[in-house]
Amino acid sequence: MIKKLTALFLSLFPFLLSAQEKGFDQKIDETFGDLTGWFVDLIFYEIPFTDKIQVPWVLIVLVLGALYFTFYFKFINVRGFKTSLNIIRGKYDDFDHHESMEMAGDLTPGGDAIETIAVEGHHGEVSHFQALTAALSATVGLGNIAGVAVAISIGGPGATFWMIVAGLIGMASKFVECTLGVKYREIDENGKVFGGPMYYLKKGLKANKMAKLGQLLAVVFAIMCIGGSFGGGNMFQSNQAFAMIEYKTQSHVSEMKNIQDVVGEKVKYNYALKEARMVTSVSKDSIYYTVNNSSVARAKKEFLGDKMIVSATNSKISPKEDLMALVGQEIVASLPKTIDTKVMAFENDMVQLGEGSAVMNVSKEDFLKTAVLNPLYGNGWIFGIIMAVFVGIVIIGGIKKIAKVTDKIVPFMVVIYVAASLVILGMHFDQIPNAFGQILSGAFSGIGIIGGTIGVLIQGFKRAAFSNEAGIGSASIAHSAVRTKYAASEGLVALLEPFIDTVLVCTMTALVLIVSNGNGEIMTYGQEIKEGVQVTSQAFESNISWFPWVLTIAVVLFAFSTMISWSYYGYQAWSFLFGRSKKVEYAYKLIFCLFVIVGAASQLKSVIDFSDAMIFAMLVPNMIGLFFLAPRVRDELSRFMKKVKTVK
């Protein structure tokens, strides 16, 4: 089975790699999107509460779950915070830092389950701090840098407040899943640890006399985790890291001394494609219109996302106006388009773009406004190979090697990023009270934001949940490898993740964006931006001219650390399904490295959307397991805290 899967992926690799050719990756993308679009739509389906407010159901599950665990464990995210810090600094090492790991198994009724009894003489794989940084490396990254900018552009400064709230309650979910990850882990004869939702779903629910349900949920989780590791945890990371480098190395054509020098060169050109639409009808959820005699139906939210004017009045369409009034009206939409093309010639006030017979003539004035030289165009595969080599070197060493890398990269990059943020906030010290004022007032007013206060709340919760992944279950895989006798001790360490990821790093990003956007040059609140990482880069650059280069390095390193952590998550799920032999291990790691190259070389949006959907589909089996196994976590917490009380 493994040989067949490996052969299939290897045979597809040249095909996928060639997707960097213009148009070819579009075919792959469209075909894959047609086949998997239903799944993506299902996972990210938004429940319509009103015409203007839709909430993704996955977000509702994550937030309600986090609230439930917060109350069930009597605000462990607050009262356990000091203990978490004490564990990290080694205060309880005398009784928690084991040598033989005796009794470090699953304390189910009747004693240790035989399959989880620790190996004598085994010293464990990673420390509490290393487990924390390994898990953090999978969450701290592009979501904190780019995602926050997107959330604020839609929900305004007030989204930051709800982002912090969601991060605080998410700490409880992380505590539960990571305690279970240690409690139900397995350790093989070589001392290698295997843990995560696959194991606590299977064994924990079996102990609750729900063996069949546990087995089913474990398999579903493992499949989703593997898919997520190849896409969102791999391809997306290498793709965005290369995109950031590409962005920083490009230059505007308008800055050239002699623009004739650009003839024959590849450029990236942005323009607006005008599309005339005749609105025919409006229903509760959709807009119906014709374009070139073809009928089109669009969801209202998607329709309003385009820049449009009413032809008769030359006025913009407001999301708040009565859309029924548009029936019978001609609308002109300006659709943003980006092409990578060759400059063929300059003729008077026109520029000829394209290759071969595919030629487009644009005005010189419009061309110079947006055209940029893109020296790295088409070379993503080279960057991908370099990244794949470094990723391969690290992941072949297993969790110990991964932890040694992440416990250096993550703290270093977080400190650099936070330090730069603090410098900028220091430069705008007098504006900080006003920034917090905007955050607090915007959280409860939502002025100018679609959906008002609820819309702002949704954006904040969405960014926090999608950034720290509390409730998804992925982090428990890394935490299960920790050296400890007490499962709850690692659960307490894990609750620091959402705090660092969301409350600290995301808030710092938000404050920098708000104080840098005083004149509205960075973004307009209420209008969604597409390239969050570039907007954040602009905010830093407006204060520290050279920092975007540091940010570029940070993006690459964060992407690298995310990839190596997700490779571990994916392999753990892979080994759960296919076994733990060396052939099985190397088959997965080889495929993973190949997809690093594919991600950097391609623009396979549908593939990445699908794998992102798989990551969030992991919450379904995981949340079911957390709910049923919460009493076991409570017992583990009680056992650990009794021991803590004996330490002065």
VOGU-3710 file (C-alpha; in Angstrom, 3 decimals, decimal comma):
1> mikkltalfl> 0,000/0,000/0,000  2,761/2,438/0,967  4,757/1,616/-2,183  1,712/2,309/-4,328  1,020/5,628/-2,585  4,653/6,691/-2,889  4,773/5,711/-6,561  1,584/7,663/-7,206  2,904/10,839/-5,564  6,271/10,519/-7,316
11> slfpfllsaq> 4,605/10,028/-10,689  2,466/13,124/-10,111  5,397/15,245/-8,990  6,794/16,212/-12,436  3,225/16,945/-13,510  2,604/19,210/-10,525  6,002/20,881/-10,774  5,332/21,857/-14,372  2,318/23,732/-13,017  4,554/26,777/-12,764
21> ekgfdqkide> 4,040/27,228/-16,522  1,506/29,940/-17,177  -1,994/28,563/-17,634  -1,129/24,959/-16,823  -1,446/25,365/-13,078  -4,773/27,060/-13,738  -6,073/23,876/-15,350  -4,960/21,784/-12,390  -6,413/24,331/-10,013  -9,789/24,494/-11,727
31> tfgdltgwfv> -10,085/20,717/-12,082  -9,137/20,094/-8,479  -11,453/22,890/-7,374  -14,374/21,325/-9,252  -13,731/17,991/-7,535  -13,175/19,254/-3,998  -15,047/22,548/-3,881  -18,005/20,927/-2,144  -15,774/19,848/0,767  -14,186/23,292/1,150
41> dlifyeipft> -17,632/24,917/1,035  -18,907/22,462/3,646  -16,080/23,032/6,122  -16,101/26,810/5,768  -19,856/27,127/5,325  -21,110/30,334/6,914  -24,396/30,176/8,812  -26,447/33,264/7,845  -27,845/34,927/10,970  -28,898/38,066/9,089
51> dkiqvpwvli> -28,432/39,454/5,570  -25,127/40,983/6,641  -23,873/38,565/9,277  -22,642/35,071/8,420  -20,567/32,996/10,835  -18,464/29,956/9,812  -19,796/26,939/11,700  -16,239/25,804/12,484  -15,707/29,076/14,313  -18,866/28,538/16,373
61> vlvlgalyft> -17,691/25,052/17,391  -14,200/26,278/18,330  -15,454/29,234/20,371  -18,264/27,347/22,147  -15,865/24,506/22,908  -13,298/26,939/24,330  -15,977/28,591/26,487  -17,211/25,216/27,748  -13,715/24,105/28,807  -13,004/27,503/30,365
71> fyfkfinvrg> -15,993/27,119/32,700  -15,617/23,337/33,169  -12,058/23,761/34,430  -12,930/26,864/36,470  -10,896/29,341/34,408  -7,748/27,216/34,209  -6,480/29,716/31,619  -6,207/32,296/34,427  -5,575/30,344/37,622  -3,109/27,963/35,935
81> fktslniirg> -0,998/30,663/34,284  1,508/31,085/37,129  1,898/27,317/37,476  2,591/27,102/33,727  5,456/29,556/34,038  6,827/27,666/37,052  6,840/24,424/35,060  8,737/26,090/32,197  11,381/27,496/34,544  11,851/24,072/36,180
91> kyddfdhhes> 10,385/24,658/39,645  8,804/21,181/39,718  11,593/19,244/37,994  12,397/17,315/41,191  9,197/15,297/40,892  8,162/15,966/37,283  11,436/15,590/35,397  11,762/11,815/35,346  14,584/9,508/34,359  13,020/6,061/33,902
101> memagdltpg> 9,494/7,293/33,100  8,028/4,552/35,292  4,289/5,050/35,820  4,184/7,567/32,959  1,340/5,857/31,193  -2,408/5,886/30,965  -3,939/5,619/34,436  -7,163/4,010/33,270  -9,275/1,977/35,719  -7,454/-1,253/36,451
111> gdaietiave> -3,970/0,218/36,124  -1,737/1,171/33,189  -2,911/0,103/29,765  -0,095/-2,238/28,690  0,456/-0,503/25,355  1,330/2,806/27,029  3,706/1,638/29,745  6,918/3,611/29,330  10,203/1,982/28,397  12,567/1,460/31,326
121> ghhgevshfq> 15,594/3,697/31,149  13,937/5,977/28,622  14,696/9,655/29,205  11,924/11,055/27,051  12,387/12,992/23,866  11,977/16,731/24,543  11,726/19,158/27,436  8,641/21,198/28,335  10,181/24,262/26,675  11,109/22,364/23,500
131> altaalsatv> 7,623/20,866/23,215  6,161/24,348/23,602  8,390/25,873/20,916  7,822/22,928/18,535  4,073/23,456/18,803  4,398/27,257/18,657  6,431/26,998/15,478  3,377/25,541/13,736  1,124/28,433/14,793  3,295/31,553/15,150
141> glgniagvav> 3,947/32,762/11,642  2,091/34,028/8,608  -1,234/34,051/10,445  0,126/36,537/12,975  1,799/38,716/10,365  -0,670/38,610/7,470  -3,916/37,395/9,030  -4,129/40,183/11,597  -3,913/42,813/8,874  -6,757/41,143/6,970
151> aisiggpgat> -8,907/40,920/10,130  -8,401/44,600/10,982  -9,052/45,697/7,399  -12,467/43,999/7,570  -13,404/44,501/11,219  -11,453/47,636/12,111  -9,345/48,092/15,288  -12,139/46,592/17,424  -11,373/43,145/15,976  -8,217/43,189/18,130
161> fwmivaglig> -10,262/43,134/21,353  -12,181/40,017/20,331  -8,975/38,462/19,056  -7,535/38,768/22,561  -10,716/37,368/24,161  -10,699/34,389/21,784  -7,012/33,778/22,516  -7,645/33,777/26,270  -10,519/31,279/26,142  -8,628/29,172/23,579
171> maskfvectl> -6,023/28,498/26,268  -8,514/26,126/27,936  -8,957/24,041/24,769  -5,181/23,748/24,368  -4,869/22,617/27,982  -7,402/19,808/27,509  -6,094/18,405/24,224  -2,417/18,511/25,219  -3,086/16,842/28,584  -4,818/14,024/26,709
181> gvkyreiden> -1,964/13,871/24,199  0,482/12,955/26,979  -1,958/10,743/28,900  -2,684/8,379/26,014  0,635/8,443/24,159  2,562/5,322/23,182  6,307/4,738/23,362  7,977/2,104/21,177  10,906/-0,129/22,066  13,366/2,520/20,830
191> gkvfggpmyy> 11,893/5,192/23,083  10,164/7,076/20,254  6,900/8,708/21,330  3,676/8,490/19,329  0,773/10,621/20,466  -1,957/13,051/19,590  -5,706/12,914/18,916  -5,409/9,639/16,988  -4,346/7,910/20,184  -6,547/9,599/22,761
201> lkkglkankm> -9,594/9,246/20,514  -8,959/5,548/19,994  -7,869/4,569/23,511  -9,667/7,182/25,586  -13,068/6,514/24,036  -12,407/2,777/24,251  -11,965/3,210/28,005  -15,324/5,023/27,944  -16,857/1,973/26,230  -17,089/3,744/22,864
211> aklgqllavv> -14,415/1,763/21,026  -16,010/1,828/17,555  -16,654/5,558/17,690  -13,112/6,164/18,938  -11,560/4,105/16,126  -13,650/5,902/13,485  -12,843/9,373/14,817  -9,135/8,515/15,081  -8,947/7,381/11,443  -10,883/10,431/10,188
221> faimciggsf> -8,594/12,735/12,169  -5,452/11,020/10,823  -6,590/11,332/7,198  -7,397/15,018/7,627  -4,094/15,651/9,415  -2,064/14,091/6,583  -3,860/16,199/3,982  -3,411/19,334/6,070  0,296/18,653/6,534  0,900/18,532/2,772
231> gggnmfqsnq> -1,112/21,669/2,022  -1,611/24,314/4,708  1,365/23,053/6,721  3,659/22,773/3,712  2,690/24,036/0,247  1,088/27,232/1,514  4,128/28,002/3,677  6,722/27,568/0,926  4,474/29,419/-1,531  4,049/32,456/0,735
241> afamieyktq> 7,709/32,502/1,765  8,759/32,663/-1,894  6,054/35,259/-2,620  7,482/37,480/0,135  11,028/37,228/-1,271  9,662/37,856/-4,761  7,812/40,930/-3,487  10,929/42,393/-1,819  13,163/41,864/-4,873  10,813/43,394/-7,429
251> shvsemkniq> 11,086/47,035/-8,528  8,664/49,477/-10,129  9,182/50,070/-13,848  8,388/53,758/-13,314  11,602/54,100/-11,275  13,827/53,078/-14,216  15,967/55,799/-15,805  15,301/54,459/-19,301  12,038/52,529/-19,560  13,082/51,193/-22,990
261> dvvgekvkyn> 15,390/48,871/-21,057  12,329/46,946/-19,908  11,524/45,742/-23,458  11,951/41,960/-23,534  11,761/41,674/-19,742  9,143/39,866/-17,656  6,914/42,167/-15,614  3,991/41,812/-13,246  1,137/44,078/-14,319  -2,033/44,877/-12,352
271> yalkearmvt> -5,082/46,277/-14,067  -8,844/46,525/-13,676  -11,016/44,562/-16,084  -14,295/46,397/-16,708  -17,353/44,154/-16,737  -20,879/45,395/-17,552  -23,628/43,628/-15,603  -27,391/43,896/-15,930  -29,105/43,001/-12,644  -32,196/40,863/-13,319
281> svskdsiyyt> -33,376/39,875/-9,831  -32,470/39,809/-6,139  -33,337/37,023/-3,678  -32,687/36,711/0,047  -29,159/35,345/-0,432  -28,224/35,968/-4,077  -27,939/38,493/-6,896  -28,838/37,445/-10,440  -27,436/39,319/-13,421  -26,330/38,896/-17,037
291> vnnssvarak> -22,860/39,437/-18,520  -22,522/39,300/-22,315  -25,920/37,564/-22,521  -24,811/34,882/-20,007  -26,768/34,495/-16,759  -24,829/34,578/-13,482  -25,914/33,964/-9,870  -23,699/35,233/-7,043  -24,013/35,242/-3,281  -24,681/38,766/-2,015
301> keflgdkmiv> -21,462/38,842/0,014  -19,356/37,865/-3,015  -21,194/40,299/-5,282  -20,652/43,222/-2,911  -16,966/42,319/-2,648  -16,387/43,683/-6,171  -15,776/47,373/-6,825  -18,873/48,555/-8,708  -20,689/51,691/-9,812  -24,223/52,167/-11,122
311> satnskispk> -23,924/53,337/-14,760  -26,917/55,690/-14,669  -25,797/57,630/-11,583  -22,038/56,894/-11,594  -22,373/56,184/-7,851  -20,799/53,437/-5,757  -22,956/50,641/-4,340  -23,196/50,681/-0,561  -23,588/47,341/1,273  -26,263/48,998/3,399
321> edlmalvgqe> -28,536/50,109/0,556  -31,634/48,266/-0,666  -30,283/45,921/-3,325  -33,770/45,424/-4,788  -33,389/48,927/-6,251  -30,640/47,598/-8,528  -33,013/45,370/-10,531  -33,017/46,567/-14,151  -29,898/48,684/-13,584  -26,596/48,324/-15,432
331> ivaslpktid> -23,632/47,907/-13,101  -20,005/48,337/-14,121  -17,616/46,225/-12,059  -13,860/46,806/-11,895  -12,295/43,376/-11,451  -8,626/43,411/-10,355  -6,375/41,268/-12,533  -2,686/40,435/-12,228  -0,634/38,990/-15,063  3,014/38,021/-15,442
341> tkvmafendm> 3,903/38,948/-18,976  6,682/40,137/-21,292  7,035/43,730/-22,515  7,134/43,518/-26,322  7,302/47,162/-27,350  6,589/50,820/-26,525  4,676/52,606/-29,285  3,902/56,259/-28,621  1,569/56,268/-25,599  0,842/52,513/-25,715
351> vqlgegsavm> 2,657/49,452/-24,382  2,447/46,060/-26,062  2,409/43,137/-23,626  2,328/39,382/-24,133  4,086/36,551/-25,912  3,493/35,118/-29,368  -0,046/35,724/-30,590  -1,378/36,593/-27,115  -0,905/40,342/-27,220  -2,521/43,081/-25,102
361> nvskedflkt> -2,136/46,819/-25,647  -2,389/49,103/-22,621  -1,818/52,796/-22,109  1,680/53,789/-21,037  0,223/55,854/-18,183  -1,715/52,902/-16,718  1,243/50,560/-17,282  3,675/52,733/-15,320  1,256/52,988/-12,364  1,437/49,298/-11,456
371> avlnplygng> 4,050/47,434/-13,559  6,968/45,930/-11,651  10,054/44,034/-12,748  9,955/40,556/-11,276  13,458/39,031/-11,551  12,526/35,876/-9,635  9,489/35,080/-11,808  9,381/31,390/-12,687  12,181/30,465/-10,266  10,044/29,343/-7,347
381> wifgiimavf> 11,196/25,760/-7,918  14,801/26,751/-7,122  13,724/28,298/-3,820  11,569/25,203/-3,211  14,512/22,847/-3,697  16,659/24,849/-1,264  13,873/24,839/1,342  13,189/21,128/0,759  16,854/20,267/1,411  16,878/22,152/4,724
391> vgiviiggik> 13,484/20,741/5,717  14,663/17,229/4,847  17,842/17,566/6,915  15,801/18,541/9,970  12,790/16,213/9,712  14,828/13,079/9,109  16,178/13,567/12,635  12,685/13,307/14,158  11,178/15,329/17,007  14,502/15,759/18,844
401> kiakvtdkiv> 16,060/17,412/15,805  12,906/19,447/15,160  12,819/20,616/18,781  16,494/21,631/18,722  15,803/23,825/15,698  12,481/25,308/16,829  13,625/26,097/20,362  16,179/28,428/18,753  14,284/29,830/15,745  10,914/30,508/17,402
411> pfmvviyvaa> 12,081/32,424/20,514  14,623/34,359/18,423  12,124/35,424/15,755  9,355/36,188/18,260  11,770/38,363/20,279  12,975/40,188/17,124  9,406/40,721/15,913  8,085/41,866/19,283  11,163/44,078/19,857  10,611/45,838/16,519
421> slvilgmhfd> 6,942/46,262/17,387  7,880/47,790/20,749  10,340/50,175/19,051  7,586/51,376/16,708  5,128/51,704/19,581  7,780/53,663/21,456  8,088/55,991/18,466  4,312/56,493/18,596  4,045/56,434/22,384  1,613/59,350/22,458
431> qipnafgqil> -0,731/57,483/20,073  -0,974/54,272/22,110  -3,832/55,482/24,362  -5,755/56,464/21,243  -5,019/53,039/19,664  -6,420/51,237/22,698  -9,352/53,643/22,627  -10,057/52,628/19,010  -9,772/48,949/19,962  -12,243/49,252/22,855
441> sgafsgigii> -14,737/51,552/21,152  -14,555/49,616/17,890  -15,174/46,331/19,705  -18,621/47,442/20,827  -19,702/49,856/18,121  -18,467/48,531/14,796  -19,061/51,918/13,168  -18,628/51,679/9,406  -18,139/47,916/9,542  -20,496/45,486/7,818
451> ggtigvliqg> -22,416/43,649/10,537  -21,549/46,233/13,189  -20,394/44,925/16,561  -21,150/41,299/15,666  -19,170/41,628/12,447  -16,179/42,968/14,381  -16,487/40,176/16,958  -16,563/37,536/14,209  -13,400/38,878/12,559  -11,503/38,938/15,866
461> fkraafsnea> -12,609/35,446/16,880  -11,949/34,109/13,394  -8,362/35,363/13,277  -7,585/34,100/16,786  -9,099/30,648/16,207  -7,468/30,239/12,800  -4,113/31,421/14,132  -3,617/29,477/17,382  -5,566/26,351/16,255  -6,853/25,732/19,782
471> gigsasiahs> -9,334/22,869/19,487  -7,900/21,515/16,230  -5,764/18,982/18,126  -2,554/19,387/16,125  -0,451/20,832/18,967  -1,088/17,814/21,199  1,015/15,732/18,788  4,140/17,777/19,566  3,372/18,055/23,291  2,926/14,290/23,646
481> avrtkyaase> 6,698/13,819/23,214  7,535/15,736/26,401  9,488/14,332/29,325  7,018/14,215/32,201  5,300/11,901/34,654  2,203/14,070/34,850  0,043/14,601/31,786  -1,560/17,750/33,215  1,825/19,450/33,621  2,229/19,552/29,847
491> glvallepfi> -1,381/20,623/29,407  -0,617/23,620/31,613  2,477/24,434/29,561  0,416/24,207/26,367  -2,095/26,806/27,509  0,688/29,381/27,104  0,547/28,860/23,312  -2,618/30,863/22,534  -1,395/33,532/24,952  1,936/33,940/23,136
501> dtvlvctmta> 0,526/33,411/19,649  -2,628/35,528/19,898  -2,617/37,724/22,988  1,042/38,753/22,578  2,171/38,502/18,930  -1,171/39,215/17,208  -1,859/42,177/19,504  1,587/43,634/18,806  0,926/43,387/15,067  -2,486/44,992/15,501
511> lvlivsngng> -1,109/47,936/17,505  1,631/48,599/14,929  -0,963/48,574/12,138  -3,317/50,922/14,021  -0,696/53,546/15,004  0,836/53,396/11,507  -2,547/53,828/9,845  -3,414/57,132/11,480  -3,828/58,868/8,105  -5,505/55,862/6,433
521> eimtygqeik> -2,629/55,246/3,991  -2,054/51,624/5,043  -5,693/50,477/4,792  -9,298/51,644/4,914  -11,215/49,989/7,734  -14,179/48,033/6,425  -12,511/47,219/3,078  -10,825/43,831/2,930  -7,201/43,702/1,817  -5,847/40,680/-0,054
531> egvqvtsqaf> -2,100/40,745/0,651  -1,905/40,965/4,437  1,818/40,275/4,718  2,628/43,119/2,310  0,400/45,552/4,222  2,084/44,619/7,514  5,452/45,073/5,801  4,389/48,563/4,675  3,356/49,432/8,245  6,781/48,439/9,595
541> esniswfpwv> 8,583/50,132/6,690  6,787/53,430/7,341  8,531/53,478/10,732  11,738/51,470/10,263  12,851/51,668/6,606  15,052/48,580/6,678  12,807/46,330/8,787  10,850/44,778/5,864  14,033/42,873/4,997  14,117/41,512/8,552
551> ltiavvlfaf> 10,409/40,739/8,199  11,117/38,888/4,957  13,682/36,727/6,746  11,177/36,249/9,585  8,492/35,097/7,136  10,889/32,559/5,596  12,000/31,271/9,009  8,443/31,137/10,347  7,399/29,245/7,199  10,348/26,879/7,659
561> stmiswsyyg> 9,551/26,198/11,320  5,873/25,681/10,495  6,780/23,153/7,807  9,042/21,082/10,015  6,456/21,000/12,806  3,652/20,015/10,446  5,869/17,321/8,952  5,964/15,782/12,432  2,199/16,088/12,804  1,605/14,513/9,399
571> yqawsflfgr> 4,063/11,692/10,004  2,451/10,813/13,332  -0,918/10,517/11,566  0,700/8,610/8,670  2,328/6,108/11,021  -0,980/5,636/12,858  -2,585/4,511/9,596  0,284/2,677/7,872  2,650/1,505/10,631  5,977/2,602/12,079
581> skkveyaykl> 8,583/0,965/9,856  11,491/2,962/8,452  10,119/2,524/4,912  6,802/4,021/5,973  8,593/6,915/7,676  10,881/7,765/4,756  8,040/7,429/2,236  6,098/10,154/4,040  9,110/12,425/4,532  10,122/12,130/0,863
591> ifclfvivga> 6,612/13,042/-0,302  6,546/15,935/2,169  9,816/17,373/0,825  8,595/17,089/-2,763  5,521/19,108/-1,883  7,754/21,871/-0,481  9,022/22,333/-4,049  5,555/22,072/-5,585  4,223/24,723/-3,215  6,968/27,227/-4,050
601> asqlksvidf> 6,705/26,628/-7,808  2,928/26,621/-8,201  -0,175/28,702/-7,662  -2,510/25,851/-6,758  -5,070/27,821/-4,765  -7,733/25,099/-4,799  -5,267/22,485/-3,550  -4,263/24,737/-0,661  -7,886/25,676/0,087  -8,738/21,984/0,256
611> sdamifamlv> -5,875/21,169/2,603  -6,753/24,158/4,813  -10,287/22,783/4,976  -8,816/19,428/6,055  -6,972/21,130/8,921  -10,178/22,643/10,227  -12,097/19,427/9,595  -9,792/17,934/12,244  -11,786/19,836/14,876  -14,878/17,638/14,357
621> pnmiglffla> -13,449/14,341/15,659  -11,178/16,180/18,089  -13,904/18,232/19,788  -16,107/15,141/20,184  -13,243/13,386/21,948  -12,392/16,368/24,150  -15,987/16,621/25,339  -16,199/12,952/26,380  -12,687/12,839/27,877  -12,813/16,096/29,872
631> prvrdelsrf> -13,433/14,196/33,177  -10,148/12,268/32,621  -8,330/15,567/32,208  -9,894/16,858/35,426  -8,537/13,799/37,278  -5,059/14,361/35,822  -5,129/18,016/36,840  -6,163/17,128/40,371  -3,352/14,563/40,645  -0,719/17,070/39,467
641> mkkvktvk> -1,945/19,995/41,562  -1,898/17,870/44,731  1,783/17,235/44,072  2,427/20,914/43,311  1,019/21,886/46,707  3,772/19,866/48,388  6,413/22,145/46,841  7,189/25,326/48,761
//
